[in-house]
């Protein structure tokens, strides 16, 4: 990946995990800015704001209080297209094959990886976010 993503959003109730992923993303030069939330509902409110920065990638935990990752993904897909532009990848400590299967079938989740993600996995996730950004940029320039 040649240039870092502008904004990566982390949604995870563990502030330690958020810090760890934030450091890995920044140290590897994968993201210019990382925004994190410990509550999924707060992240949804952020995504609803019209004056927020464009988010290129969302890294989402599965098991969180108040609203879990699947509930977040379902609500996220209901947002207006301009508010739900970023691909969502579930990053969870769950080793339950049923969780992975549910994530793979969920229309609002593009992939699943087990915590902690390796630097290589983060590169792959950010490349996917960058591909989406490049697609959107081409659509804007061609007017499609």
N, CA, C and O of each residue as an XYZ file, in Angstrom:
576
protein
N       0.856     -1.167      0.000
C       0.000      0.000      0.000
C       0.902      1.231      0.000
O       1.766      1.377      0.865
N       0.700      2.094     -0.954
C       1.629      3.207     -1.105
C       1.336      4.381     -0.196
O       2.264      5.009      0.312
N       0.078      4.691      0.019
C      -0.193      5.835      0.895
C      -1.144      5.411      2.007
O      -2.013      4.564      1.801
N      -0.977      6.001      3.183
C      -1.818      5.585      4.313
C      -3.272      6.021      4.130
O      -3.571      6.982      3.421
N      -4.150      5.294      4.783
C      -5.547      5.697      4.812
C      -5.642      6.985      5.612
O      -4.837      7.225      6.512
N      -6.610      7.797      5.290
C      -6.761      9.055      6.036
C      -7.283      8.788      7.432
O      -6.683      9.229      8.412
N      -8.410      8.061      7.539
C      -9.017      7.833      8.852
C      -9.442      6.372      8.983
O     -10.144      5.835      8.126
N      -9.006      5.744     10.067
C      -9.455      4.404     10.436
C     -10.226      4.543     11.735
O      -9.776      5.210     12.667
N     -11.386      3.913     11.791
C     -12.243      3.943     12.981
C     -12.157      2.584     13.661
O     -12.384      1.553     13.029
N     -11.830      2.584     14.951
C     -11.795      1.362     15.746
C     -12.959      1.413     16.719
O     -13.148      2.402     17.428
N     -13.747      0.327     16.748
C     -14.875      0.229     17.670
C     -14.644     -1.023     18.505
O     -14.826     -2.143     18.026
N     -14.241     -0.826     19.760
C     -13.882     -1.944     20.630
C     -14.004     -1.473     22.072
O     -13.545     -0.383     22.414
N     -14.619     -2.287     22.913
C     -14.818     -1.882     24.307
C     -13.555     -1.999     25.152
O     -13.554     -1.608     26.319
N     -12.484     -2.528     24.578
C     -11.223     -2.641     25.316
C     -10.300     -1.486     24.927
O      -9.795     -1.436     23.806
N     -10.086     -0.568     25.856
C      -9.200      0.555     25.556
C      -7.768      0.073     25.323
O      -7.020      0.705     24.576
N      -7.377     -1.037     25.951
C      -6.047     -1.596     25.707
C      -5.925     -2.090     24.267
O      -4.922     -1.829     23.603
N      -6.944     -2.804     23.782
C      -6.926     -3.279     22.398
C      -6.936     -2.108     21.423
O      -6.254     -2.140     20.398
N      -7.706     -1.082     21.741
C      -7.745      0.111     20.884
C      -6.359      0.734     20.781
O      -5.895      1.070     19.692
N      -5.712      0.883     21.920
C      -4.373      1.477     21.948
C      -3.395      0.631     21.125
O      -2.609      1.162     20.340
N      -3.456     -0.681     21.314
C      -2.563     -1.597     20.619
C      -2.752     -1.475     19.102
O      -1.773     -1.347     18.368
N      -3.993     -1.513     18.634
C      -4.244     -1.419     17.190
C      -3.872     -0.034     16.656
O      -3.336      0.093     15.556
N      -4.162      0.991     17.443
C      -3.827      2.354     17.038
C      -2.313      2.479     16.833
O      -1.857      3.035     15.834
N      -1.554      1.964     17.775
C      -0.088      2.027     17.679
C       0.413      1.257     16.465
O       1.280      1.732     15.731
N      -0.136      0.068     16.261
C       0.301     -0.739     15.107
C      -0.001     -0.022     13.798
O       0.842      0.012     12.902
N      -1.193      0.549     13.680
C      -1.577      1.260     12.458
C      -0.669      2.456     12.209
O      -0.218      2.686     11.087
N      -0.409      3.208     13.260
C       0.439      4.402     13.115
C       1.900      4.039     12.880
O       2.551      4.607     12.002
N       2.418      3.091     13.665
C       3.827      2.709     13.534
C       4.131      2.125     12.155
O       5.232      2.300     11.633
N       3.158      1.434     11.568
C       3.342      0.846     10.238
C       3.045      1.853      9.128
O       3.200      1.543      7.946
N       2.620      3.058      9.509
C       2.318      4.073      8.510
C       1.073      3.774      7.699
O       0.969      4.176      6.540
N       0.120      3.064      8.308
C      -1.084      2.645      7.587
C      -2.237      3.639      7.695
O      -3.156      3.603      6.878
N      -2.202      4.517      8.680
C      -3.308      5.459      8.878
C      -2.758      6.805      9.339
O      -1.885      6.882     10.204
N      -3.287      7.847      8.744
C      -2.921      9.193      9.178
C      -3.593      9.525     10.506
O      -2.996     10.159     11.376
N      -4.836      9.090     10.649
C      -5.596      9.359     11.872
C      -6.367      8.112     12.271
O      -6.918      7.414     11.419
N      -6.404      7.838     13.561
C      -7.186      6.721     14.085
C      -8.142      7.283     15.121
O      -7.732      7.964     16.061
N      -9.418      6.991     14.938
C     -10.459      7.427     15.873
C     -10.996      6.171     16.529
O     -11.312      5.201     15.840
N     -11.105      6.172     17.851
C     -11.602      4.965     18.508
C     -12.766      5.273     19.438
O     -12.869      6.355     20.016
N     -13.640      4.274     19.560
C     -14.791      4.348     20.446
C     -14.892      3.047     21.221
O     -14.651      1.971     20.673
N     -15.250      3.145     22.505
C     -15.459      1.940     23.308
C     -16.923      1.490     23.273
O     -17.231      0.360     23.651
N     -17.812      2.355     22.827
C     -19.225      1.994     22.692
C     -19.645      2.135     21.239
O     -19.423      3.172     20.613
N     -20.253      1.080     20.710
C     -20.671      1.061     19.312
C     -21.687      2.161     19.008
O     -21.653      2.752     17.929
N     -22.581      2.437     19.941
C     -23.593      3.479     19.716
C     -22.928      4.842     19.520
O     -23.392      5.646     18.713
N     -21.852      5.103     20.248
C     -21.123      6.368     20.080
C     -20.470      6.434     18.697
O     -20.427      7.497     18.079
N     -19.968      5.307     18.219
C     -19.374      5.269     16.884
C     -20.433      5.521     15.813
O     -20.171      6.211     14.828
N     -21.623      4.965     16.004
C     -22.713      5.226     15.054
C     -23.080      6.702     15.032
O     -23.301      7.275     13.965
N     -23.145      7.313     16.197
C     -23.442      8.748     16.254
C     -22.372      9.547     15.510
O     -22.684     10.495     14.788
N     -21.124      9.161     15.690
C     -20.028      9.815     14.975
C     -20.223      9.685     13.462
O     -20.053     10.655     12.723
N     -20.584      8.477     13.006
C     -20.757      8.241     11.569
C     -21.952      9.010     11.004
O     -21.999      9.283      9.804
N     -22.899      9.353     11.839
C     -24.070     10.114     11.384
C     -23.768     11.605     11.197
O     -24.519     12.305     10.518
N     -22.691     12.090     11.783
C     -22.370     13.516     11.715
C     -21.942     13.910     10.305
O     -21.152     13.216      9.664
N     -22.466     15.011      9.845
C     -22.113     15.477      8.500
C     -20.756     16.172      8.467
O     -20.146     16.283      7.404
N     -20.280     16.639      9.611
C     -19.017     17.377      9.636
C     -17.818     16.531     10.067
O     -16.757     17.078     10.366
N     -17.969     15.238     10.101
C     -16.859     14.355     10.493
C     -15.945     14.104      9.299
O     -16.349     14.289      8.151
N     -14.706     13.679      9.574
C     -13.826     13.327      8.459
C     -14.313     12.045      7.779
O     -14.989     11.219      8.393
N     -13.961     11.898      6.515
C     -14.311     10.673      5.777
C     -13.548      9.506      6.394
O     -12.332      9.579      6.577
N     -14.260      8.438      6.711
C     -13.659      7.243      7.299
C     -13.393      6.242      6.178
O     -14.278      5.950      5.375
N     -12.162      5.718      6.129
C     -11.776      4.787      5.072
C     -11.933      3.326      5.456
O     -12.047      2.465      4.584
N     -11.941      3.037      6.761
C     -11.975      1.650      7.219
C     -12.503      1.617      8.648
O     -12.169      2.478      9.461
N     -13.331      0.616      8.949
C     -13.823      0.415     10.316
C     -13.376     -0.961     10.793
O     -13.645     -1.969     10.140
N     -12.694     -0.998     11.935
C     -12.287     -2.240     12.589
C     -13.191     -2.410     13.804
O     -13.183     -1.580     14.713
N     -13.962     -3.477     13.813
C     -15.077     -3.641     14.741
C     -14.924     -4.882     15.597
O     -14.698     -5.976     15.080
N     -15.047     -4.715     16.904
C     -15.055     -5.850     17.826
C     -16.421     -6.523     17.780
O     -17.404     -5.911     17.363
N     -16.483     -7.762     18.200
C     -17.752     -8.497     18.228
C     -18.474     -8.319     19.557
O     -19.604     -7.833     19.591
N     -17.837     -8.705     20.633
C     -18.499     -8.739     21.939
C     -18.248     -7.446     22.703
O     -17.165     -7.206     23.237
N     -19.306     -6.612     22.734
C     -19.228     -5.323     23.442
C     -20.532     -5.130     24.209
O     -21.568     -5.669     23.822
N     -20.480     -4.359     25.298
C     -21.716     -4.080     26.040
C     -22.618     -3.123     25.257
O     -22.153     -2.409     24.368
N     -23.867     -3.114     25.584
C     -24.893     -2.237     25.007
C     -25.261     -2.603     23.577
O     -26.437     -2.810     23.278
N     -24.274     -2.686     22.688
C     -24.514     -3.010     21.281
C     -23.315     -3.824     20.794
O     -22.178     -3.356     20.852
N     -23.573     -5.044     20.314
C     -22.446     -5.858     19.849
C     -22.073     -5.501     18.407
O     -22.720     -4.659     17.783
N     -21.045     -6.135     17.895
C     -20.551     -5.816     16.562
C     -21.560     -6.079     15.452
O     -21.643     -5.311     14.493
N     -22.330     -7.163     15.575
C     -23.337     -7.465     14.556
C     -24.449     -6.419     14.565
O     -24.934     -6.009     13.510
N     -24.841     -6.000     15.742
C     -25.875     -4.957     15.843
C     -25.366     -3.647     15.242
O     -26.099     -2.956     14.535
N     -24.104     -3.311     15.526
C     -23.518     -2.106     14.932
C     -23.546     -2.207     13.403
O     -23.985     -1.278     12.726
N     -23.082     -3.328     12.867
C     -23.009     -3.496     11.417
C     -24.390     -3.383     10.778
O     -24.531     -2.803      9.702
N     -25.401     -3.930     11.431
C     -26.768     -3.845     10.908
C     -27.229     -2.394     10.876
O     -27.782     -1.941      9.873
N     -27.007     -1.664     11.962
C     -27.413     -0.254     12.013
C     -26.590      0.593     11.044
O     -27.110      1.526     10.431
N     -25.326      0.270     10.910
C     -24.443      1.012     10.009
C     -24.933      0.912      8.566
O     -24.894      1.895      7.827
N     -25.391     -0.268      8.166
C     -25.864     -0.437      6.788
C     -27.148      0.344      6.519
O     -27.504      0.560      5.360
N     -27.837      0.765      7.558
C     -29.069      1.544      7.390
C     -28.794      3.037      7.194
O     -29.694      3.788      6.821
N     -27.561      3.465      7.443
C     -27.221      4.878      7.275
C     -27.258      5.257      5.803
O     -27.166      4.395      4.929
N     -27.391      6.524      5.540
C     -27.343      7.021      4.164
C     -26.024      6.602      3.534
O     -25.021      6.480      4.238
N     -26.001      6.380      2.223
C     -24.758      5.931      1.572
C     -23.547      6.805      1.880
O     -22.439      6.287      2.017
N     -23.732      8.103      1.990
C     -22.589      8.975      2.283
C     -22.073      8.779      3.702
O     -20.928      9.121      3.995
N     -22.905      8.233      4.587
C     -22.488      8.015      5.974
C     -21.963      6.599      6.191
O     -21.383      6.308      7.238
N     -22.160      5.726      5.222
C     -21.728      4.333      5.398
C     -20.754      3.922      4.300
O     -20.869      2.841      3.724
N     -19.796      4.798      4.022
C     -18.870      4.572      2.922
C     -17.741      3.600      3.240
O     -17.157      3.025      2.322
N     -17.421      3.404      4.496
C     -16.237      2.620      4.859
C     -16.547      1.130      4.980
O     -17.590      0.754      5.516
N     -15.642      0.280      4.482
C     -15.823     -1.151      4.696
C     -15.606     -1.497      6.173
O     -14.806     -0.859      6.858
N     -16.319     -2.499      6.644
C     -16.262     -2.922      8.045
C     -15.623     -4.310      8.112
O     -16.048     -5.236      7.421
N     -14.608     -4.434      8.945
C     -13.967     -5.721      9.198
C     -14.067     -6.018     10.689
O     -13.722     -5.183     11.526
N     -14.544     -7.214     11.009
C     -14.667     -7.608     12.405
C     -13.319     -8.144     12.874
O     -12.728     -9.020     12.242
N     -12.848     -7.604     13.990
C     -11.592     -8.017     14.605
C     -11.958     -8.445     16.017
O     -12.246     -7.607     16.871
N     -11.948     -9.758     16.263
C     -12.481    -10.274     17.520
C     -11.567    -11.320     18.134
O     -10.794    -11.977     17.437
N     -11.667    -11.464     19.446
C     -10.930    -12.528     20.133
C     -11.705    -13.846     20.094
O     -11.212    -14.866     20.575
N     -12.902    -13.833     19.530
C     -13.722    -15.044     19.463
C     -13.103    -16.069     18.525
O     -12.742    -15.756     17.390
N     -12.987    -17.293     19.013
C     -12.509    -18.399     18.193
C     -13.659    -19.298     17.759
O     -13.441    -20.344     17.147
N     -14.875    -18.892     18.074
C     -16.061    -19.669     17.733
C     -16.305    -19.612     16.225
O     -16.523    -18.532     15.676
N     -16.271    -20.766     15.551
C     -16.499    -20.771     14.101
C     -17.862    -20.175     13.713
O     -18.010    -19.644     12.613
N     -18.838    -20.259     14.594
C     -20.157    -19.689     14.301
C     -20.091    -18.163     14.192
O     -20.804    -17.569     13.383
N     -19.245    -17.531     14.995
C     -19.086    -16.072     14.907
C     -18.466    -15.680     13.570
O     -18.920    -14.735     12.925
N     -17.430    -16.406     13.154
C     -16.793    -16.127     11.863
C     -17.800    -16.329     10.731
O     -17.889    -15.512      9.814
N     -18.545    -17.411     10.804
C     -19.541    -17.705      9.764
C     -20.610    -16.617      9.703
O     -20.990    -16.173      8.619
N     -21.091    -16.193     10.864
C     -22.096    -15.126     10.894
C     -21.525    -13.827     10.319
O     -22.218    -13.113      9.595
N     -20.279    -13.522     10.635
C     -19.644    -12.310     10.096
C     -19.517    -12.404      8.579
O     -19.774    -11.430      7.871
N     -19.121    -13.574      8.077
C     -18.951    -13.743      6.638
C     -20.277    -13.628      5.887
O     -20.298    -13.242      4.718
N     -21.374    -13.960      6.552
C     -22.693    -13.885      5.919
C     -23.360    -12.528      6.090
O     -24.329    -12.221      5.395
N     -22.856    -11.721      6.998
C     -23.501    -10.435      7.290
C     -23.226     -9.455      6.150
O     -22.071     -9.260      5.770
N     -24.271     -8.838      5.602
C     -24.067     -7.922      4.470
C     -23.274     -6.660      4.813
O     -22.753     -6.001      3.913
N     -23.176     -6.318      6.084
C     -22.456     -5.109      6.472
C     -21.027     -5.354      6.908
O     -20.332     -4.417      7.302
N     -20.571     -6.610      6.842
C     -19.216     -6.949      7.294
C     -18.459     -7.591      6.134
O     -18.913     -8.578      5.554
N     -17.312     -7.026      5.805
C     -16.545     -7.510      4.664
C     -15.544     -8.612      5.007
O     -15.039     -9.287      4.110
N     -15.251     -8.802      6.292
C     -14.302     -9.837      6.649
C     -14.154     -9.975      8.156
O     -14.719     -9.196      8.923
N     -13.383    -10.983      8.571
C     -13.225    -11.324      9.987
C     -11.774    -11.709     10.222
O     -11.196    -12.457      9.433
N     -11.182    -11.211     11.292
C      -9.874    -11.713     11.709
C      -9.822    -11.752     13.233
O     -10.519    -11.010     13.925
N      -8.973    -12.643     13.723
C      -8.852    -12.864     15.164
C      -7.831    -11.892     15.738
O      -6.792    -11.626     15.133
N      -8.154    -11.359     16.937
C      -7.241    -10.470     17.663
C      -6.109    -11.276     18.263
O      -6.285    -12.449     18.591
N      -4.989    -10.680     18.405
C      -4.601     -9.392     17.846
C      -4.202     -9.575     16.389
O      -3.546    -10.559     16.049
N      -4.587     -8.645     15.529
C      -4.198     -8.789     14.123
C      -2.696     -8.539     13.957
O      -2.119     -7.659     14.597
N      -2.094     -9.324     13.097
C      -0.675     -9.117     12.802
C      -0.530     -7.857     11.937
O      -1.516     -7.338     11.413
N       0.675     -7.390     11.800
C       0.929     -6.238     10.941
C       0.518     -6.594      9.507
O      -0.036     -5.757      8.795
N       0.788     -7.825      9.086
C       0.418     -8.258      7.739
C      -1.097     -8.218      7.548
O      -1.582     -7.798      6.498
N      -1.848     -8.659      8.571
C      -3.303     -8.602      8.486
C      -3.784     -7.153      8.416
O      -4.707     -6.842      7.663
N      -3.170     -6.274      9.191
C      -3.547     -4.861      9.150
C      -3.238     -4.255      7.778
O      -4.010     -3.442      7.269
N      -2.109     -4.650      7.182
C      -1.805     -4.182      5.826
C      -2.910     -4.615      4.868
O      -3.370     -3.821      4.047
N      -3.339     -5.882      4.971
C      -4.387     -6.391      4.075
C      -5.704     -5.651      4.296
O      -6.377     -5.289      3.330
N      -6.079     -5.422      5.552
C      -7.323     -4.711      5.841
C      -7.256     -3.275      5.332
O      -8.223     -2.768      4.764
N      -6.124     -2.628      5.534
C      -5.975     -1.246      5.066
C      -5.931     -1.179      3.543
O      -6.419     -0.216      2.950
N      -5.352     -2.193      2.909
C      -5.352     -2.234      1.442
C      -6.789     -2.335      0.937
O      -7.137     -1.720     -0.071
N      -7.620     -3.104      1.628
C      -9.034     -3.213      1.240
C      -9.728     -1.869      1.412
O     -10.523     -1.468      0.562
N      -9.436     -1.174      2.501
C      -9.998      0.164      2.699
C      -9.490      1.137      1.655
O     -10.239      1.998      1.195
N      -8.221      1.013      1.270
C      -7.648      1.868      0.240
C      -8.234      1.583     -1.126
O      -8.407      2.497     -1.932
N      -8.543      0.315     -1.396
C      -9.166     -0.033     -2.678
C     -10.537      0.607     -2.777
O     -10.923      1.100     -3.837
N     -11.274      0.602     -1.675
C     -12.598      1.229     -1.665
C     -12.454      2.727     -1.890
O     -13.237      3.328     -2.625
N     -11.449      3.330     -1.253
C     -11.208      4.766     -1.419
C     -10.864      5.075     -2.878
O     -11.351      6.062     -3.430
N     -10.028      4.241     -3.508
C      -9.651      4.464     -4.896
C     -10.859      4.325     -5.827
O     -11.026      5.113     -6.758
N     -11.705      3.311     -5.568
C     -12.938      3.138     -6.348
C     -13.816      4.370     -6.251
O     -14.302      4.879     -7.261
N     -14.016      4.849     -5.032
C     -14.864      6.028     -4.822
C     -14.281      7.251     -5.516
O     -15.022      8.060     -6.077
N     -12.962      7.391     -5.484
C     -12.309      8.515     -6.121
C     -12.509      8.471     -7.635
O     -12.749      9.499     -8.268
N     -12.408      7.269     -8.208
C     -12.618      7.131     -9.647
C     -14.062      7.454    -10.014
O     -14.316      8.123    -11.015
N     -15.006      6.979     -9.206
C     -16.414      7.271     -9.472
C     -16.678      8.768     -9.424
O     -17.419      9.302    -10.249
N     -16.067      9.445     -8.450
C     -16.267     10.899     -8.351
C     -15.666     11.608     -9.564
O     -16.251     12.572    -10.059
N     -14.515     11.153    -10.051
C     -13.858     11.836    -11.161
C     -14.544     11.561    -12.492
O     -14.479     12.392    -13.398
N     -15.206     10.399    -12.629
C     -15.887     10.091    -13.890
C     -17.370     10.449    -13.847
O     -18.065     10.413    -14.862
N     -17.837     10.795    -12.647
C     -19.237     11.179    -12.504
C     -20.208     10.035    -12.518
O     -21.396     10.250    -12.762
N     -19.748      8.800    -12.262
C     -20.655      7.640    -12.232
C     -21.141      7.373    -10.845
O     -21.911      6.437    -10.630
